[in-house]
């Protein structure tokens, strides 16, 4: 993992016209407070338990390091989306700890959660756009709430729409968009506040394979060109593997992608599988693909 993160940083320094420039970030001010040791996780769960009318999470533990991606798999009701809500501080565990950037989120009162949430961009299921607002207003909503001057808000919104290849859609309404376009607007909205962490909740659900690939390529662009730490919740194995095996770079102003066929050489992305609220598997794409566990084999079939 450390070797991968070192290489990722070297690539990030050499790439010209990266997403960092697009997002207006200066070196050292990339949404997270300060450089951290590579062995210190950015997101950490320790023995997390949560129940409502039934147990949702039972002793979940995992780490996510800066610049890496964690893909969370599992059946319906296994607790995947609950993990994202815990990270955002929308839920508190019954026991255990949830840490983001070294801060135990479950200990924070509501008025102190803002600093954590400012570091996080969230892409909700189905995009969750405001139907009464235009595309531009949706993307700029959080910036307006934060009091950014209108001219700066519009400039950043147009930059983000350019990044997701929807520049001409600034004035359109969500009802005029296809499903894939709505998801891309949702990604632009999440990126507009310059987060250091991106959370994706089933971003390709309901999309055809070609459109879903445009979304996974967008996730890869954000990950590779800016080193953004990501958690992807999905039950779509095809899309999960696409994110793990695809890499992006920019050359002569054009975004290029390459998909690696051999999953055994893929680094920087780990899978975590939940089964009835417990961690059934954690490891690489290759380890998942070659697992002999009967439950995992059935899930993958």
C-alpha positions as CSV (number, residue, x, y, z in Angstrom):
1,X,0.0,0.0,0.0
2,X,2.8,2.4,0.9
3,X,4.6,1.8,-2.4
4,X,1.4,2.5,-4.3
5,X,0.7,5.8,-2.4
6,X,4.3,6.9,-3.0
7,X,3.9,6.2,-6.8
8,X,0.6,8.0,-6.8
9,X,2.1,11.1,-5.3
10,X,4.9,11.1,-7.8
11,X,2.5,10.7,-10.7
12,X,0.3,13.5,-9.2
13,X,3.3,15.9,-9.1
14,X,4.2,15.2,-12.8
15,X,0.7,15.5,-14.3
16,X,0.1,18.9,-15.8
17,X,-3.4,20.3,-15.9
18,X,-4.6,17.9,-13.2
19,X,-7.9,18.0,-11.4
20,X,-6.1,19.9,-8.6
21,X,-5.6,22.8,-11.0
22,X,-9.2,22.5,-12.1
23,X,-10.4,22.6,-8.5
24,X,-8.2,25.6,-7.7
25,X,-6.2,23.8,-5.0
26,X,-2.8,25.1,-4.0
27,X,-0.1,22.6,-3.0
28,X,-0.7,21.6,0.6
29,X,-4.3,22.8,0.8
30,X,-6.2,19.9,-0.7
31,X,-9.1,19.8,1.6
32,X,-7.5,17.8,4.4
33,X,-5.8,19.7,7.2
34,X,-2.2,18.6,7.0
35,X,0.1,15.8,5.6
36,X,-0.2,12.6,7.5
37,X,2.0,9.5,8.0
38,X,1.2,6.9,5.3
39,X,0.4,4.3,8.0
40,X,-2.2,6.5,9.6
41,X,-5.7,5.9,8.2
42,X,-7.9,8.7,7.0
43,X,-11.1,6.8,7.8
44,X,-11.1,4.1,10.5
45,X,-13.8,1.9,11.9
46,X,-13.1,-0.1,15.1
47,X,-15.6,-2.7,16.3
48,X,-18.6,-0.7,15.2
49,X,-22.0,-2.0,16.3
50,X,-25.3,-0.5,15.3
51,X,-28.9,-1.8,15.7
52,X,-32.4,-0.5,15.1
53,X,-35.1,-3.1,15.2
54,X,-32.4,-5.6,14.3
55,X,-28.6,-5.6,14.2
56,X,-27.3,-3.6,11.2
57,X,-23.6,-3.6,11.8
58,X,-21.9,-6.2,14.1
59,X,-18.2,-5.5,15.0
60,X,-17.2,-3.8,11.7
61,X,-13.6,-2.8,11.6
62,X,-11.5,-1.5,8.6
63,X,-9.0,1.3,7.7
64,X,-8.9,3.5,4.6
65,X,-5.7,5.4,3.9
66,X,-5.3,8.7,2.1
67,X,-5.4,8.3,-1.7
68,X,-6.8,4.8,-1.6
69,X,-10.2,3.4,-2.6
70,X,-12.4,1.0,-0.6
71,X,-15.2,-0.7,-2.5
72,X,-17.9,-2.0,-0.2
73,X,-20.0,-4.9,-1.5
74,X,-22.9,-6.8,0.0
75,X,-26.5,-7.8,-0.5
76,X,-29.5,-5.6,0.3
77,X,-29.7,-4.7,3.9
78,X,-26.1,-5.7,4.7
79,X,-25.2,-2.3,6.1
80,X,-23.3,-0.8,3.1
81,X,-25.0,2.6,3.1
82,X,-25.1,2.7,6.9
83,X,-21.3,2.9,6.8
84,X,-21.4,6.1,4.7
85,X,-24.0,7.6,7.1
86,X,-21.7,6.9,10.0
87,X,-18.8,8.6,8.3
88,X,-20.9,11.6,7.6
89,X,-22.1,11.7,11.3
90,X,-25.7,11.2,10.2
91,X,-25.8,8.2,12.5
92,X,-23.9,7.3,15.6
93,X,-22.8,3.8,16.5
94,X,-24.1,2.0,19.6
95,X,-20.5,1.1,20.4
96,X,-17.1,1.2,18.7
97,X,-15.4,4.2,17.1
98,X,-15.7,5.9,13.7
99,X,-12.7,8.2,13.0
100,X,-12.3,10.6,10.1
101,X,-9.0,12.5,9.7
102,X,-8.1,11.5,13.2
103,X,-11.3,12.7,14.8
104,X,-13.8,10.4,16.4
105,X,-17.0,11.4,14.6
106,X,-19.4,9.8,17.0
107,X,-18.2,12.1,19.9
108,X,-18.9,15.3,18.0
109,X,-22.1,17.3,18.7
110,X,-24.0,18.4,15.6
111,X,-22.6,21.9,15.5
112,X,-19.0,20.5,15.3
113,X,-19.7,18.0,12.5
114,X,-19.5,20.7,9.9
115,X,-15.7,20.7,9.7
116,X,-15.8,16.9,9.0
117,X,-18.5,17.2,6.4
118,X,-16.6,20.0,4.6
119,X,-13.9,17.4,3.8
120,X,-16.4,15.0,2.3
121,X,-18.2,14.9,-1.0
122,X,-21.3,12.6,-1.2
123,X,-22.9,11.2,-4.3
124,X,-26.3,9.8,-3.3
125,X,-28.3,7.0,-4.9
126,X,-30.1,8.2,-8.1
127,X,-28.2,11.5,-7.9
128,X,-30.6,13.2,-5.4
129,X,-30.8,16.5,-7.4
130,X,-33.1,19.3,-6.4
131,X,-35.8,19.1,-9.1
132,X,-36.7,22.8,-8.7
133,X,-33.2,24.0,-9.3
134,X,-31.2,24.2,-12.6
135,X,-28.1,22.1,-13.1
136,X,-25.9,25.1,-12.3
137,X,-27.9,25.8,-9.1
138,X,-27.6,22.2,-8.0
139,X,-23.9,22.1,-8.5
140,X,-23.4,25.5,-6.7
141,X,-25.9,24.8,-3.9
142,X,-23.3,24.0,-1.2
143,X,-21.1,26.9,-2.3
144,X,-24.1,29.3,-2.0
145,X,-24.8,27.9,1.5
146,X,-21.2,28.5,2.4
147,X,-21.4,32.2,1.3
148,X,-19.0,32.0,-1.6
149,X,-19.4,35.2,-3.8
150,X,-21.8,34.5,-6.8
151,X,-19.1,35.1,-9.4
152,X,-16.7,32.6,-7.8
153,X,-19.6,30.1,-7.4
154,X,-20.5,30.4,-11.1
155,X,-16.9,30.0,-12.2
156,X,-16.3,26.9,-10.1
157,X,-19.7,25.4,-11.1
158,X,-18.7,25.9,-14.8
159,X,-15.3,24.3,-14.1
160,X,-17.0,21.3,-12.5
161,X,-19.5,20.8,-15.3
162,X,-16.6,20.9,-17.7
163,X,-14.8,18.2,-15.8
164,X,-17.9,15.9,-16.0
165,X,-18.3,16.9,-19.7
166,X,-21.7,18.7,-19.2
167,X,-20.7,22.3,-19.8
168,X,-23.7,23.1,-22.1
169,X,-26.1,21.9,-19.4
170,X,-25.7,24.8,-17.0
171,X,-29.2,26.2,-17.5
172,X,-31.1,22.9,-17.9
173,X,-33.4,21.4,-15.3
174,X,-32.9,17.9,-13.9
175,X,-36.1,16.7,-15.7
176,X,-34.3,17.3,-19.0
177,X,-31.4,15.0,-18.1
178,X,-30.9,11.3,-18.7
179,X,-30.1,9.1,-15.8
180,X,-26.4,9.1,-16.5
181,X,-26.3,12.9,-16.9
182,X,-28.1,13.3,-13.5
183,X,-25.3,11.1,-11.8
184,X,-22.6,13.2,-13.5
185,X,-24.2,16.4,-12.2
186,X,-24.3,14.8,-8.7
187,X,-20.5,14.1,-9.0
188,X,-19.9,17.7,-10.1
189,X,-21.9,19.0,-7.1
190,X,-19.9,16.8,-4.7
191,X,-16.6,18.0,-6.2
192,X,-17.5,21.7,-6.1
193,X,-16.6,22.1,-2.5
194,X,-13.1,20.6,-3.1
195,X,-13.4,17.6,-0.8
196,X,-10.5,15.3,0.2
197,X,-12.9,12.3,0.6
198,X,-15.6,11.1,-1.9
199,X,-18.4,8.8,-0.9
200,X,-20.4,7.1,-3.7
201,X,-23.6,5.4,-2.7
202,X,-24.7,3.0,-5.5
203,X,-23.8,5.6,-8.2
204,X,-24.5,3.2,-11.2
205,X,-27.8,1.6,-10.0
206,X,-30.4,1.6,-12.8
207,X,-28.0,2.6,-15.5
208,X,-27.2,0.6,-18.6
209,X,-23.6,-0.9,-18.9
210,X,-22.3,1.8,-21.3
211,X,-23.7,4.7,-19.2
212,X,-22.5,3.0,-16.0
213,X,-18.9,2.9,-17.5
214,X,-19.0,6.7,-18.0
215,X,-19.7,7.0,-14.2
216,X,-17.0,4.6,-13.2
217,X,-14.5,6.4,-15.5
218,X,-15.5,9.6,-13.7
219,X,-14.8,8.0,-10.3
220,X,-11.4,6.9,-11.6
221,X,-10.6,10.4,-12.9
222,X,-11.2,11.9,-9.5
223,X,-9.2,9.2,-7.8
224,X,-6.2,9.1,-10.1
225,X,-5.7,12.7,-11.1
226,X,-6.2,14.2,-7.7
227,X,-5.5,11.4,-5.3
228,X,-8.9,11.8,-3.7
229,X,-9.7,9.1,-1.1
230,X,-12.9,7.2,-2.0
231,X,-15.4,4.8,-0.7
232,X,-17.7,3.2,-3.3
233,X,-20.8,1.3,-2.2
234,X,-22.2,-0.9,-4.9
235,X,-23.7,-4.3,-5.5
236,X,-22.7,-4.1,-9.2
237,X,-19.6,-6.4,-9.5
238,X,-18.9,-5.2,-13.1
239,X,-18.7,-1.6,-12.0
240,X,-16.6,-2.4,-8.9
241,X,-14.1,-4.3,-11.0
242,X,-14.0,-1.5,-13.6
243,X,-13.1,1.0,-10.9
244,X,-10.4,-1.3,-9.5
245,X,-8.7,-2.2,-12.8
246,X,-9.0,1.2,-14.7
247,X,-6.5,4.0,-14.5
248,X,-6.6,7.5,-15.8
249,X,-4.2,10.2,-16.8
250,X,-4.2,13.4,-18.8
251,X,-2.1,14.0,-22.0
252,X,-2.3,17.0,-24.3
253,X,-5.5,18.1,-22.7
254,X,-7.2,14.8,-23.1
255,X,-8.3,12.3,-20.4
256,X,-7.0,8.8,-21.2
257,X,-8.0,5.5,-19.6
258,X,-6.4,2.1,-19.5
259,X,-8.1,-1.1,-18.1
260,X,-5.7,-3.7,-16.6
261,X,-6.8,-7.2,-17.4
262,X,-4.7,-8.9,-14.7
263,X,-6.3,-8.1,-11.4
264,X,-3.3,-9.6,-9.5
265,X,-1.3,-6.5,-10.3
266,X,-3.9,-3.9,-9.3
267,X,-3.0,-1.9,-6.3
268,X,-4.6,0.9,-4.3
269,X,-8.1,-0.4,-4.3
270,X,-9.4,-2.8,-1.7
271,X,-12.7,-4.7,-1.4
272,X,-14.8,-5.1,1.7
273,X,-17.8,-7.5,1.7
274,X,-20.5,-7.3,4.3
275,X,-22.7,-10.3,5.2
276,X,-25.6,-9.6,7.6
277,X,-23.7,-6.7,9.1
278,X,-20.4,-8.4,9.5
279,X,-17.2,-8.2,7.5
280,X,-17.1,-11.4,5.4
281,X,-14.1,-10.4,3.3
282,X,-11.5,-7.7,3.1
283,X,-8.7,-7.7,0.5
284,X,-7.7,-7.0,-3.1
285,X,-9.7,-7.6,-6.3
286,X,-7.5,-10.6,-7.1
287,X,-8.1,-12.1,-3.6
288,X,-11.8,-11.6,-3.9
289,X,-11.9,-13.1,-7.4
290,X,-10.0,-16.2,-6.3
291,X,-11.6,-16.7,-2.9
292,X,-12.8,-20.2,-2.1
293,X,-15.4,-19.0,0.5
294,X,-18.8,-20.5,-0.5
295,X,-20.7,-17.3,0.3
296,X,-18.3,-15.2,-1.7
297,X,-18.4,-17.6,-4.6
298,X,-22.2,-17.5,-4.6
299,X,-22.2,-13.7,-4.5
300,X,-19.8,-13.5,-7.4
301,X,-21.6,-16.0,-9.6
